[in-house]
Amino acid sequence: MAKCHQLTLLSKVFGEIHLPEAVLREVTGNSALPGALAVAEFVRESGRVHPDKNDEYYRDFRIVPLFGLLGVLLEAKRLGFIEAVSPIVNHLLAHDYRLSASGCGGFR
């Protein structure tokens, strides 16, 4: 989401975001990672990303809804937060983001 400058969609689509502490440390603690500075700024400024000490909860993925990048973008479009998905995907593809051919078809 950082690479396509759409981090705010996360809090718009999901409201409060709870991440395992280790994940939060990883995505905000290494400024060499692409988008890490934007993620750290989003975490600080949004007030909607919270560390969750209960890492055991996240080990059972059957109870945690999983959304990939395209899933978030499609949900954001469905909810009316963005007008179209394809301009964001085109931006990502132009900046070396990899998507499978099957994942790229059929959305606007």
ABEGO torsion letter per residue (X at the ends): XAAAGAAAAAAAAAEBBBBBAAAAAAAAABAABBGAAAAAAAAAAAGABBBBABAAAAABAAABBBBBAAAAAAAAAAAGABABAAAAAAAAAAAGBBBBAAAABGBX
